């Protein structure tokens, strides 16, 4: 009898965990663009709150990157780095892959908004 009770409790815990993972794992946070250089946070932009397209320039001793921001997405539109991989990356709107400018040690990533991958993603 005791073994049945433990088995039922374990089965209930498994069902509850599966329901939480399937139904409760959807992110409700707004997508936020985090811009860092050398790991230091330069800017955070809530992409759901952008009303009008705008751009700004990030400049230091390594070079210049111009960032273009629209509602729900962000990109590097211009850069003076030699390979321009960051410019060619185009728009990002979710957390699947960041924009990285290695020569300028710049990274733009999206956090929140349901597009983040976690350790369980394949």
Secondary structure, 3 states (H helix, E strand, C coil): CHHHHHHHHHHHHHHHHHHHHHHCCCCCCCCEEEEEECCEEEEEEEHHHCCCCEEEEEEECCEEEEEEEECCEEEEEEECCCCCHHHHCCCECCCCCCEEECCCCEEEEEECCCCCCCCCCC
